[in-house]
Every structure is written in C-alpha cells, then in structure tokens.
Amino acid sequence: MDVAKLLNPVVLNVVIVVLLLALLVALGIALKTGRKLKVWGFSLGGANVPNIPEAAKGTDGPARGYRKILYIKVTYLSDKAAGGAPFYTRVVSRLQDPNIAVYDEGVYYTLELFSTKKEIGARTDRSTGVVDPRMLIPWKDRIVPRETTARSSRESVEMNANEDSDTLLTVSHFDNGLQGKENQDFAADVPEDAEYVRLVVDFSSVPGAGLFVLPKEAYIVSANGASSLAAITACGDSVYMLLRENARKGEMLRMCFSFDWSRLPRPTQ
C-alpha cells in the first residue's frame, strides 16, 4: 500500500467527505424510522421521534368538539303599543291566517359544528311572536315543520335534517317577539356538551339603536334552572356577544335588554 498517496491532502479530503455523507444518510434513515444509530459508542436518532397515527397526520392539534354560534340580526324594531304602523306584512304560508303585520323582526342564523358526521336530531325555534323558518342545511328544497296546535305552530317550529352531517345551519325569521317589556331578551340552548357556545345579537341595522337599545345583564342558566351572571361583550356599534366556553348539555345562554323609546329624538314638525 502506498502510504504517501493515502496521506495526500486531496485524497484525505475526498475520504472525509464520503464518510460524512454516509453518516448523514444513515442518520436521516434513523430519524425517519425511529431507530437508534450507534457511532463510536454514541446513540443518534430514534429517542424523541413520536409515533404519529396516519389518521392524525395533516391535522392542526387535537380533534375539535361540538361548537355552536347563534347570530341574531335585528332588522326591524318598533313599539306596537305606541301606535306606529307596521314595517311590512310577512306571509307565513303554514298558518291559517298567513298575513303577519311586522313591528319587529330578527333573523336567527344558528350554526352547529360537530366533530364527526352524525345523525342530527330535531331542532326547535321558539318565540313569543311568530317563527318562520326559511333555510336548513343540509339542504332541503322545502322545510316541512311538524305542527301540533294552532298556537304552537305560530310560536314554535320543529325542524329535522333527516340525514347524517357534521354541519347544521338553520335560518329563521322571528316576527313580533320583542313587543312588551317582558320580551326584550334572547337565548341560545346547549343541545350537547360543547367547546363553546356563542350568542351574538346585532342591532346595527336599527336606526338610533345606540340611543335606546340598552344591554342589561346576561345569564348562564344550568340544566337544573340555576342562573349565574355572565359578561356581555360589545363587538361593535350595537353588536353584543355572550360566550360560554366548556358549555354543558342542557344549559342556556340568555342576554337581556331594555328598549328606552323616550331616548329617541322626536321628529320635528
């Protein structure tokens, strides 16, 4: 063997580079497979490589639980007792007398997100006024509510998606449910344990709402009827939110308001 040639700097550099490349390849295989690689008495790789199930790859964190958002857009608001004219007449075709003179109206958008596809049970919209469901997703070309008595068909409508889904959206118009001092509140139920339930009430389309729509208090009502005070968050001009994290099945979120019509400026003659 020609020792002089082996000690040649160029040859030594080539040998060192080849050895380093072989070591890097071996280390990469060890990191990918989770196996340990021993080099000169040292263990490399494998120690901190988690075993990630295929089902969890490509996800951002742990699986999400049930979530619910009820967004209420109050589009019209007046006091019938003061003698004002209705804004318009709404036709609710399922009623025996379908023509409803509208003095106040809220559009209820209820979004429910489930962790997996499942059979979704019936959902019921209730009001002290008239409920008119307009949209249901999973899509239905025609919503056919269950009806019992004439009174409950005006104030309460039960809807059923009738298919498996991981998303449910309902859109309903609530008319004349805010008349009188005892009806100036909004509520969202909790049908199952939830990461969070969010109740949002938006008065921003009502002229002068910032003057006479006054938030009073909010409550979390437990399944056994006990109430605890909760905080109302202002999300913008005349937009209010109540958030319940780690909500439990059977609870209810409730936001209460007062409408002080005397604070609205009188029209000039």
Backbone as CSV, one residue per row, in Angstrom:
resi,resn,N_x,N_y,N_z,CA_x,CA_y,CA_z,C_x,C_y,C_z
1,MET,0.859,-1.208,0.000,0.000,0.000,0.000,0.886,1.246,0.000
2,ASP,0.542,2.188,-0.850,1.320,3.420,-0.940,0.820,4.399,0.102
3,VAL,1.474,4.453,1.273,1.043,5.322,2.382,1.119,6.785,1.992
4,ALA,2.086,7.123,1.188,2.240,8.528,0.787,1.018,9.040,0.029
5,LYS,0.486,8.138,-0.846,-0.705,8.550,-1.605,-1.903,8.757,-0.677
6,LEU,-2.041,7.854,0.342,-3.177,7.979,1.263,-3.098,9.262,2.078
7,LEU,-1.866,9.681,2.363,-1.704,10.898,3.165,-1.779,12.162,2.333
8,ASN,-1.933,11.991,1.023,-2.084,13.157,0.153,-3.316,13.966,0.590
9,PRO,-3.214,15.284,0.795,-4.343,16.097,1.288,-5.599,15.973,0.435
10,VAL,-5.473,15.889,-0.857,-6.653,15.789,-1.725,-7.391,14.483,-1.472
11,VAL,-6.620,13.388,-1.382,-7.239,12.086,-1.144,-7.909,12.054,0.219
12,LEU,-7.233,12.620,1.226,-7.820,12.644,2.572,-9.138,13.424,2.591
13,ASN,-9.193,14.539,1.902,-10.422,15.336,1.860,-11.566,14.571,1.214
14,VAL,-11.259,13.850,0.145,-12.296,13.065,-0.522,-12.821,11.976,0.399
15,VAL,-11.899,11.289,1.104,-12.314,10.217,2.025,-13.189,10.769,3.145
16,ILE,-12.812,11.918,3.697,-13.583,12.524,4.804,-14.985,12.917,4.334
17,VAL,-15.072,13.489,3.118,-16.380,13.901,2.588,-17.281,12.690,2.390
18,VAL,-16.717,11.593,1.840,-17.518,10.382,1.615,-18.025,9.821,2.928
19,LEU,-17.161,9.793,3.949,-17.573,9.280,5.262,-18.671,10.145,5.878
20,LEU,-18.550,11.472,5.746,-19.573,12.377,6.306,-20.912,12.198,5.598
21,LEU,-20.864,12.029,4.270,-22.110,11.821,3.527,-22.779,10.520,3.949
22,ALA,-21.977,9.458,4.134,-22.538,8.177,4.571,-23.161,8.295,5.952
23,LEU,-22.521,9.062,6.849,-23.051,9.243,8.198,-24.361,10.017,8.171
24,LEU,-24.437,11.060,7.328,-25.672,11.843,7.236,-26.824,11.022,6.681
25,VAL,-26.556,10.194,5.684,-27.600,9.330,5.132,-28.100,8.358,6.196
26,ALA,-27.159,7.753,6.940,-27.550,6.805,7.984,-28.358,7.490,9.076
27,LEU,-27.961,8.728,9.443,-28.698,9.466,10.469,-30.098,9.825,9.989
28,GLY,-30.231,10.197,8.713,-31.555,10.510,8.174,-32.478,9.310,8.217
29,ILE,-31.952,8.135,7.884,-32.768,6.914,7.943,-33.181,6.622,9.377
30,ALA,-32.250,6.835,10.307,-32.565,6.577,11.715,-33.661,7.503,12.220
31,LEU,-33.597,8.796,11.836,-34.618,9.742,12.274,-35.975,9.429,11.671
32,LYS,-35.993,8.983,10.423,-37.264,8.706,9.750,-37.931,7.453,10.301
33,THR,-37.101,6.437,10.597,-37.667,5.160,11.048,-37.813,5.080,12.554
34,GLY,-37.145,5.980,13.272,-37.226,5.941,14.718,-36.220,4.999,15.357
35,ARG,-35.337,4.430,14.577,-34.320,3.527,15.117,-33.097,4.314,15.574
36,LYS,-32.369,3.742,16.533,-31.157,4.379,17.029,-29.957,3.950,16.187
37,LEU,-29.045,4.895,15.973,-27.813,4.626,15.228,-26.635,4.823,16.171
38,LYS,-25.795,3.783,16.334,-24.640,3.867,17.218,-23.386,4.166,16.409
39,VAL,-22.712,5.265,16.781,-21.459,5.661,16.130,-20.438,5.946,17.218
40,TRP,-19.336,5.148,17.235,-18.268,5.333,18.212,-18.800,5.415,19.642
41,GLY,-19.806,4.553,19.955,-20.331,4.471,21.314,-21.459,5.430,21.624
42,PHE,-21.821,6.316,20.649,-22.908,7.277,20.870,-24.160,6.825,20.123
43,SER,-25.348,7.041,20.737,-26.627,6.703,20.104,-27.218,7.954,19.477
44,LEU,-27.538,7.864,18.187,-28.110,9.003,17.474,-29.483,8.635,16.925
45,GLY,-30.426,9.603,17.000,-31.750,9.399,16.406,-32.617,8.478,17.227
46,GLY,-33.901,8.451,16.870,-34.843,7.492,17.437,-35.403,7.850,18.788
47,ALA,-34.664,8.562,19.632,-35.088,8.743,21.016,-36.329,9.608,21.143
48,ASN,-36.433,10.690,20.322,-37.525,11.647,20.500,-38.456,11.707,19.296
49,VAL,-38.520,10.657,18.519,-39.396,10.651,17.341,-40.736,10.040,17.722
50,PRO,-41.842,10.843,17.750,-43.143,10.297,18.139,-43.719,9.416,17.046
51,ASN,-44.526,8.482,17.461,-45.237,7.615,16.523,-46.582,8.252,16.224
52,ILE,-46.720,8.901,15.063,-47.929,9.653,14.710,-48.854,8.757,13.910
53,PRO,-50.064,8.491,14.409,-51.010,7.678,13.635,-51.337,8.348,12.304
54,GLU,-51.631,7.519,11.307,-51.949,8.056,9.978,-53.152,8.978,10.026
55,ALA,-54.150,8.630,10.858,-55.386,9.422,10.901,-55.147,10.822,11.417
56,ALA,-54.048,11.005,12.211,-53.804,12.312,12.817,-52.884,13.178,11.979
57,LYS,-52.245,12.613,10.953,-51.314,13.384,10.155,-52.061,14.439,9.344
58,GLY,-51.448,15.614,9.252,-52.050,16.696,8.478,-53.103,17.478,9.240
59,THR,-53.301,17.216,10.526,-54.276,17.955,11.321,-53.567,18.995,12.154
60,ASP,-54.315,20.016,12.555,-53.771,21.080,13.399,-54.255,20.871,14.824
61,GLY,-53.473,20.170,15.614,-53.836,19.970,17.006,-54.869,18.881,17.171
62,PRO,-55.442,18.786,18.385,-56.411,17.726,18.685,-57.727,17.921,17.950
63,ALA,-58.516,16.872,17.871,-59.818,16.941,17.196,-60.722,17.943,17.906
64,ARG,-61.512,18.672,17.123,-62.410,19.663,17.678,-63.682,19.008,18.171
65,GLY,-64.269,19.595,19.209,-65.536,19.114,19.726,-66.698,19.882,19.117
66,TYR,-67.869,19.729,19.723,-69.080,20.413,19.251,-68.973,21.909,19.529
67,ARG,-69.429,22.725,18.551,-69.435,24.181,18.683,-70.752,24.724,18.128
68,LYS,-71.230,25.808,18.728,-72.493,26.401,18.275,-72.387,27.918,18.310
69,ILE,-72.905,28.553,17.244,-72.994,30.008,17.176,-74.416,30.378,16.766
70,LEU,-75.054,31.226,17.565,-76.355,31.792,17.203,-76.155,33.291,16.990
71,TYR,-76.304,33.712,15.734,-76.174,35.120,15.371,-77.559,35.640,15.026
72,ILE,-77.973,36.704,15.709,-79.306,37.278,15.528,-79.163,38.690,14.968
73,LYS,-79.682,38.887,13.772,-79.654,40.201,13.125,-81.034,40.829,13.278
74,VAL,-81.161,41.836,14.142,-82.433,42.536,14.313,-82.557,43.545,13.181
75,THR,-83.520,43.301,12.297,-83.658,44.139,11.100,-84.700,45.246,11.263
76,TYR,-85.738,44.992,12.086,-86.777,45.991,12.331,-87.091,45.991,13.824
77,LEU,-87.376,47.198,14.350,-87.711,47.290,15.769,-88.563,48.534,16.009
78,SER,-89.794,48.329,16.476,-90.677,49.428,16.832,-91.601,48.963,17.951
79,ASP,-92.300,49.915,18.555,-93.205,49.631,19.669,-94.645,49.703,19.165
80,LYS,-95.267,48.544,19.031,-96.647,48.498,18.526,-97.592,49.265,19.444
81,ALA,-97.321,49.202,20.756,-98.209,49.868,21.720,-98.226,51.379,21.538
82,ALA,-97.180,51.929,20.935,-97.130,53.377,20.730,-97.971,53.810,19.537
83,GLY,-98.550,52.859,18.798,-99.453,53.186,17.704,-98.783,53.346,16.360
84,GLY,-97.534,52.922,16.244,-96.840,53.046,14.975,-97.358,52.043,13.950
85,ALA,-97.117,52.327,12.684,-97.543,51.432,11.613,-96.536,50.292,11.473
86,PRO,-96.974,49.109,11.034,-96.033,48.006,10.797,-95.086,48.348,9.643
87,PHE,-93.918,47.723,9.664,-92.941,47.954,8.603,-93.392,47.308,7.296
88,TYR,-93.949,46.114,7.379,-94.446,45.416,6.195,-95.287,44.242,6.659
89,THR,-95.935,43.563,5.723,-96.721,42.368,6.031,-95.977,41.146,5.515
90,ARG,-95.697,40.211,6.419,-94.986,38.985,6.051,-95.997,37.849,5.888
91,VAL,-95.819,37.054,4.832,-96.704,35.931,4.573,-96.032,34.656,5.099
92,VAL,-96.643,34.059,6.114,-96.150,32.800,6.692,-97.140,31.725,6.258
93,SER,-96.810,31.023,5.199,-97.791,30.196,4.482,-98.337,29.033,5.300
94,ARG,-97.619,28.564,6.310,-98.103,27.401,7.059,-99.254,27.751,8.002
95,LEU,-99.477,29.050,8.262,-100.506,29.466,9.208,-101.866,29.585,8.537
96,GLN,-102.913,29.378,9.330,-104.276,29.525,8.824,-104.527,30.971,8.409
97,ASP,-104.010,31.907,9.193,-104.031,33.321,8.821,-102.590,33.721,8.526
98,PRO,-102.146,33.659,7.266,-100.723,33.772,6.945,-100.166,35.197,6.943
99,ASN,-101.004,36.209,6.966,-100.532,37.593,6.846,-100.166,38.153,8.218
100,ILE,-98.873,38.430,8.416,-98.379,38.908,9.700,-97.879,40.340,9.535
101,ALA,-98.507,41.266,10.250,-98.034,42.649,10.261,-96.796,42.719,11.155
102,VAL,-95.656,43.122,10.595,-94.370,43.041,11.292,-94.022,44.380,11.939
103,TYR,-93.901,44.347,13.283,-93.467,45.520,14.056,-92.010,45.371,14.521
104,ASP,-91.575,44.153,14.691,-90.150,43.907,14.937,-89.795,42.571,14.297
105,GLU,-88.525,42.448,13.933,-88.088,41.220,13.278,-86.609,40.967,13.564
106,GLY,-86.297,39.704,13.850,-84.915,39.270,13.975,-84.696,38.047,13.095
107,VAL,-83.573,38.027,12.380,-83.223,36.867,11.571,-82.205,36.052,12.367
108,TYR,-82.565,34.795,12.669,-81.749,33.922,13.514,-80.941,32.962,12.633
109,TYR,-79.627,33.094,12.690,-78.719,32.183,11.991,-78.082,31.274,13.047
110,THR,-78.426,30.008,13.032,-77.899,29.067,14.019,-76.971,28.074,13.325
111,LEU,-75.686,28.138,13.671,-74.677,27.252,13.078,-74.184,26.284,14.148
112,GLU,-74.251,24.972,13.838,-73.734,23.937,14.731,-72.689,23.116,13.988
113,LEU,-71.525,22.938,14.613,-70.417,22.184,14.034,-70.119,20.988,14.923
114,PHE,-70.137,19.788,14.325,-69.907,18.557,15.075,-68.529,17.997,14.734
115,SER,-67.967,17.206,15.645,-66.616,16.665,15.437,-66.593,15.629,14.319
116,THR,-67.690,14.903,14.117,-67.791,13.907,13.050,-69.197,13.952,12.466
117,LYS,-69.376,13.269,11.332,-70.726,13.143,10.792,-71.575,12.306,11.737
118,LYS,-72.805,12.747,11.933,-73.706,12.030,12.839,-75.139,12.322,12.442
119,GLU,-76.042,11.517,12.986,-77.469,11.772,12.763,-77.888,12.939,13.642
120,ILE,-78.395,13.969,13.010,-78.765,15.181,13.746,-80.230,15.115,14.124
121,GLY,-80.506,15.318,15.390,-81.881,15.275,15.860,-82.654,16.533,15.508
122,ALA,-83.896,16.579,15.924,-84.765,17.719,15.629,-84.286,18.965,16.372
123,ARG,-84.502,20.112,15.767,-84.208,21.408,16.371,-85.492,22.232,16.380
124,THR,-85.712,22.963,17.475,-86.942,23.730,17.624,-86.627,25.201,17.823
125,ASP,-87.263,26.064,17.024,-87.185,27.516,17.199,-88.440,27.969,17.928
126,ARG,-88.243,28.792,18.973,-89.377,29.270,19.782,-89.326,30.783,19.927
127,SER,-90.493,31.395,19.959,-90.592,32.839,20.114,-91.916,33.176,20.772
128,THR,-91.990,34.366,21.362,-93.280,34.852,21.838,-94.089,35.459,20.702
129,GLY,-93.453,35.597,19.528,-94.146,36.102,18.348,-94.417,34.983,17.364
130,VAL,-93.989,35.155,16.125,-94.217,34.187,15.052,-92.870,33.740,14.492
131,VAL,-92.685,32.432,14.347,-91.455,31.873,13.798,-91.703,31.442,12.358
132,ASP,-90.786,31.833,11.470,-90.904,31.469,10.052,-89.562,30.914,9.572
133,PRO,-89.359,29.593,9.588,-88.091,29.017,9.125,-87.952,29.154,7.612
134,ARG,-86.732,29.555,7.164,-86.538,29.832,5.739,-85.446,28.983,5.093
135,MET,-84.517,28.452,5.888,-83.428,27.681,5.282,-82.928,26.636,6.273
136,LEU,-82.542,25.471,5.716,-81.978,24.388,6.515,-80.860,23.736,5.711
137,ILE,-79.677,23.627,6.307,-78.537,22.939,5.687,-78.044,21.894,6.686
138,PRO,-78.000,20.585,6.311,-78.060,20.014,4.966,-79.318,20.458,4.202
139,TRP,-79.104,20.783,2.922,-80.109,21.491,2.142,-81.417,20.735,2.038
140,LYS,-82.504,21.488,2.202,-83.849,20.994,1.951,-84.536,21.980,1.020
141,ASP,-85.078,21.481,-0.087,-85.787,22.378,-1.001,-87.016,22.987,-0.337
142,ARG,-87.583,22.235,0.582,-88.778,22.723,1.269,-88.726,22.258,2.711
143,ILE,-88.830,23.199,3.639,-88.849,22.856,5.063,-90.284,22.550,5.455
144,VAL,-90.504,21.349,5.950,-91.841,20.949,6.383,-91.814,20.785,7.898
145,PRO,-92.222,21.807,8.648,-92.187,21.707,10.108,-93.315,20.840,10.639
146,ARG,-93.053,20.230,11.788,-94.120,19.493,12.467,-95.038,20.480,13.170
147,GLU,-96.321,20.269,13.056,-97.274,21.185,13.676,-98.154,20.407,14.643
148,THR,-98.469,21.046,15.763,-99.378,20.420,16.730,-100.645,21.257,16.825
149,THR,-100.682,22.218,17.738,-101.858,23.095,17.842,-101.621,24.379,17.055
150,ALA,-102.676,25.135,16.831,-102.553,26.389,16.088,-101.629,27.361,16.801
151,ARG,-101.676,27.394,18.141,-100.839,28.323,18.903,-99.365,27.941,18.769
152,SER,-99.029,26.654,18.925,-97.623,26.250,18.868,-97.063,26.380,17.459
153,SER,-97.924,26.288,16.444,-97.426,26.428,15.075,-97.036,27.866,14.783
154,ARG,-97.565,28.827,15.516,-97.143,30.219,15.356,-95.846,30.488,16.126
155,GLU,-95.774,30.023,17.348,-94.689,30.398,18.250,-93.554,29.383,18.301
156,SER,-93.756,28.195,17.750,-92.753,27.143,17.861,-92.762,26.292,16.600
157,VAL,-91.554,26.057,16.048,-91.423,25.241,14.844,-90.305,24.229,15.065
158,GLU,-90.606,22.950,14.817,-89.609,21.893,14.935,-89.151,21.472,13.549
159,MET,-87.814,21.407,13.370,-87.233,21.049,12.077,-86.305,19.855,12.257
160,ASN,-86.180,19.028,11.221,-85.332,17.853,11.283,-84.545,17.739,9.989
161,ALA,-83.209,17.604,10.109,-82.366,17.500,8.918,-82.542,16.163,8.208
162,ASN,-82.841,15.093,8.957,-83.102,13.760,8.396,-81.941,13.188,7.592
163,GLU,-80.707,13.506,7.975,-79.549,12.874,7.348,-78.318,13.108,8.215
164,ASP,-77.276,12.295,7.981,-76.030,12.443,8.723,-75.247,13.637,8.180
165,SER,-74.657,14.402,9.095,-73.875,15.563,8.678,-72.986,15.994,9.835
166,ASP,-71.898,16.727,9.507,-71.068,17.316,10.552,-71.343,18.814,10.701
167,THR,-72.355,19.315,9.953,-72.705,20.740,9.997,-74.222,20.900,9.919
168,LEU,-74.742,21.809,10.721,-76.168,22.142,10.649,-76.310,23.658,10.697
169,LEU,-77.054,24.190,9.736,-77.346,25.626,9.714,-78.841,25.813,9.523
170,THR,-79.452,26.597,10.392,-80.856,26.971,10.214,-80.948,28.493,10.182
171,VAL,-81.856,28.980,9.343,-82.112,30.419,9.247,-83.619,30.629,9.379
172,SER,-84.021,31.400,10.378,-85.445,31.636,10.627,-85.691,33.110,10.907
173,HIS,-86.881,33.575,10.516,-87.321,34.927,10.853,-88.217,34.846,12.088
174,PHE,-87.921,35.685,13.061,-88.737,35.803,14.265,-89.430,37.158,14.211
175,ASP,-90.764,37.164,14.128,-91.518,38.410,13.984,-92.340,38.696,15.238
176,ASN,-92.296,39.966,15.672,-93.114,40.471,16.779,-92.825,39.749,18.094
177,GLY,-91.604,39.268,18.259,-91.236,38.612,19.514,-90.644,39.540,20.541
178,LEU,-90.477,40.829,20.205,-89.835,41.778,21.118,-90.804,42.826,21.655
179,GLN,-92.085,42.594,21.480,-93.082,43.556,21.951,-93.337,43.359,23.452
180,GLY,-93.444,44.477,24.176,-93.701,44.399,25.615,-92.408,44.320,26.406
181,LYS,-92.449,44.786,27.638,-91.252,44.882,28.469,-90.729,43.531,28.933
182,GLU,-91.523,42.469,28.838,-91.084,41.156,29.320,-90.422,40.324,28.231
183,ASN,-90.340,40.823,27.027,-89.873,40.003,25.906,-88.604,40.549,25.247
184,GLN,-87.867,41.358,25.947,-86.710,42.000,25.340,-85.420,41.244,25.676
185,ASP,-85.444,39.944,25.437,-84.253,39.142,25.698,-84.085,38.077,24.614
186,PHE,-82.905,37.454,24.577,-82.535,36.482,23.554,-81.837,35.316,24.240
187,ALA,-82.025,34.100,23.698,-81.473,32.921,24.363,-80.985,31.906,23.339
188,ALA,-79.977,31.115,23.750,-79.460,30.003,22.949,-79.339,28.790,23.857
189,ASP,-79.896,27.648,23.417,-79.790,26.437,24.215,-78.507,25.685,23.867
190,VAL,-78.152,24.721,24.710,-76.957,23.896,24.513,-77.421,22.447,24.394
191,PRO,-77.524,21.901,23.169,-78.064,20.549,22.994,-77.105,19.434,23.391
192,GLU,-75.793,19.733,23.491,-74.823,18.732,23.927,-73.581,19.442,24.447
193,ASP,-72.744,18.721,25.188,-71.514,19.312,25.709,-70.738,19.962,24.575
194,ALA,-70.201,21.169,24.833,-69.622,21.950,23.743,-68.306,22.594,24.151
195,GLU,-67.412,22.728,23.166,-66.206,23.539,23.374,-66.617,24.965,23.720
196,TYR,-67.582,25.486,22.956,-68.108,26.808,23.258,-69.457,26.975,22.584
197,VAL,-70.255,27.876,23.155,-71.495,28.347,22.533,-71.422,29.870,22.550
198,ARG,-71.727,30.468,21.409,-71.604,31.915,21.265,-72.955,32.481,20.831
199,LEU,-73.457,33.461,21.574,-74.709,34.145,21.266,-74.382,35.588,20.906
200,VAL,-74.752,35.999,19.678,-74.463,37.354,19.192,-75.767,38.009,18.774
201,VAL,-76.003,39.226,19.266,-77.200,39.988,18.890,-76.744,41.301,18.261
202,ASP,-77.224,41.560,17.041,-76.773,42.691,16.235,-77.949,43.630,15.968
203,PHE,-77.888,44.826,16.585,-78.921,45.845,16.382,-78.458,46.925,15.403
204,SER,-77.346,46.733,14.717,-76.727,47.819,13.960,-77.579,48.304,12.784
205,SER,-78.572,47.522,12.351,-79.439,47.958,11.252,-80.641,48.761,11.734
206,VAL,-80.800,48.907,13.053,-81.941,49.641,13.614,-81.548,51.108,13.792
207,PRO,-82.245,52.041,13.145,-81.896,53.461,13.287,-81.959,53.913,14.740
208,GLY,-80.881,54.549,15.215,-80.849,55.072,16.577,-80.678,54.026,17.649
209,ALA,-80.312,52.805,17.288,-80.216,51.729,18.281,-79.259,52.078,19.406
210,GLY,-78.170,52.786,19.086,-77.202,53.145,20.121,-77.769,54.056,21.183
211,LEU,-78.900,54.711,20.889,-79.521,55.628,21.842,-80.493,54.927,22.782
212,PHE,-81.270,53.967,22.267,-82.354,53.433,23.091,-82.262,51.934,23.385
213,VAL,-81.403,51.175,22.689,-81.233,49.758,22.995,-80.139,49.631,24.039
214,LEU,-80.512,49.219,25.243,-79.580,49.205,26.372,-79.390,47.777,26.883
215,PRO,-78.170,47.247,26.841,-77.941,45.919,27.425,-78.077,45.970,28.939
216,LYS,-78.763,44.987,29.515,-78.975,44.956,30.969,-78.059,43.944,31.636
217,GLU,-78.322,42.667,31.448,-77.493,41.631,32.048,-77.571,40.369,31.201
218,ALA,-76.671,39.445,31.511,-76.632,38.155,30.820,-76.493,37.064,31.869
219,TYR,-77.014,35.868,31.512,-77.003,34.746,32.454,-76.596,33.462,31.732
220,ILE,-75.992,32.570,32.500,-75.858,31.181,32.103,-76.821,30.401,32.989
221,VAL,-77.800,29.770,32.378,-78.815,29.014,33.124,-78.451,27.537,33.026
222,SER,-78.281,26.880,34.159,-77.892,25.474,34.177,-79.083,24.584,33.851
223,ALA,-78.808,23.289,33.679,-79.874,22.342,33.342,-80.914,22.241,34.443
224,ASN,-80.534,22.515,35.691,-81.498,22.452,36.799,-82.169,23.794,37.082
225,GLY,-81.901,24.798,36.242,-82.583,26.082,36.365,-81.848,27.145,37.140
226,ALA,-80.700,26.826,37.723,-79.933,27.829,38.463,-79.257,28.788,37.494
227,SER,-79.257,30.076,37.858,-78.695,31.108,36.973,-77.462,31.738,37.597
228,SER,-76.484,32.054,36.748,-75.300,32.783,37.197,-75.037,33.913,36.212
229,LEU,-74.638,35.068,36.734,-74.382,36.222,35.892,-73.191,35.973,34.973
230,ALA,-73.244,36.529,33.774,-72.159,36.401,32.801,-71.909,37.766,32.182
231,ALA,-70.785,37.902,31.518,-70.376,39.191,30.953,-70.855,39.341,29.516
232,ILE,-71.389,40.518,29.192,-71.741,40.871,27.817,-70.565,41.625,27.208
233,THR,-70.149,41.212,26.017,-69.052,41.860,25.315,-69.598,42.666,24.145
234,ALA,-69.217,43.945,24.057,-69.593,44.773,22.909,-68.619,44.486,21.778
235,CYS,-69.146,44.049,20.624,-68.308,43.682,19.477,-68.305,44.748,18.396
236,GLY,-68.890,45.873,18.650,-69.006,46.948,17.678,-70.201,47.800,18.062
237,ASP,-70.554,48.747,17.203,-71.696,49.616,17.484,-72.977,48.799,17.492
238,SER,-73.598,48.671,18.659,-74.885,47.983,18.829,-74.814,46.496,18.487
239,VAL,-73.650,45.875,18.672,-73.477,44.438,18.491,-72.944,43.864,19.800
240,TYR,-73.628,42.841,20.331,-73.305,42.321,21.656,-73.145,40.807,21.602
241,MET,-72.241,40.297,22.443,-71.944,38.863,22.432,-71.882,38.312,23.847
242,LEU,-72.349,37.075,23.976,-72.205,36.295,25.201,-71.537,34.981,24.820
243,LEU,-70.406,34.674,25.463,-69.633,33.470,25.153,-69.620,32.548,26.361
244,ARG,-69.905,31.264,26.113,-69.819,30.234,27.155,-68.859,29.153,26.671
245,GLU,-67.690,29.058,27.302,-66.738,28.013,26.975,-66.990,26.792,27.854
246,ASN,-66.679,25.625,27.322,-66.915,24.359,28.036,-68.363,24.273,28.518
247,ALA,-69.278,24.559,27.617,-70.707,24.532,27.956,-71.175,23.095,28.157
248,ARG,-72.160,22.922,29.036,-72.678,21.603,29.348,-74.083,21.431,28.761
249,LYS,-74.382,20.206,28.386,-75.689,19.898,27.810,-76.806,20.331,28.763
250,GLY,-77.827,20.975,28.206,-78.964,21.407,28.996,-78.859,22.834,29.491
251,GLU,-77.686,23.474,29.352,-77.549,24.867,29.758,-78.246,25.784,28.745
252,MET,-78.364,27.053,29.142,-78.926,28.067,28.239,-78.185,29.377,28.447
253,LEU,-77.901,30.079,27.351,-77.321,31.415,27.409,-78.438,32.419,27.186
254,ARG,-78.476,33.467,28.034,-79.553,34.448,27.910,-78.980,35.860,28.041
255,MET,-79.331,36.730,27.065,-78.968,38.143,27.100,-80.235,38.992,27.182
256,CYS,-80.238,39.918,28.124,-81.428,40.747,28.356,-81.137,42.206,28.008
257,PHE,-82.130,42.858,27.403,-82.009,44.260,27.003,-83.224,45.036,27.495
258,SER,-83.114,46.360,27.452,-84.281,47.225,27.645,-84.305,48.221,26.496
259,PHE,-85.515,48.532,26.036,-85.694,49.483,24.933,-86.319,50.749,25.510
260,ASP,-85.518,51.797,25.640,-85.991,53.061,26.210,-86.337,54.003,25.064
261,TRP,-87.610,53.903,24.614,-88.036,54.677,23.464,-88.009,56.187,23.719
262,SER,-88.048,56.601,24.989,-88.043,58.034,25.302,-86.707,58.684,24.945
263,ARG,-85.669,57.883,24.728,-84.359,58.440,24.408,-84.195,58.754,22.917
264,LEU,-85.161,58.308,22.105,-85.104,58.641,20.690,-85.566,60.088,20.484
265,PRO,-84.857,60.846,19.661,-85.283,62.249,19.422,-86.622,62.287,18.706
266,ARG,-87.461,63.244,19.103,-88.772,63.425,18.464,-88.586,64.026,17.072
267,PRO,-89.347,63.529,16.069,-89.249,64.153,14.736,-89.771,65.574,14.775
268,THR,-89.095,66.437,14.067,-89.510,67.843,14.034,-90.691,68.008,13.072
269,GLN,-91.561,68.937,13.375,-92.730,69.185,12.524,-92.336,70.054,11.337
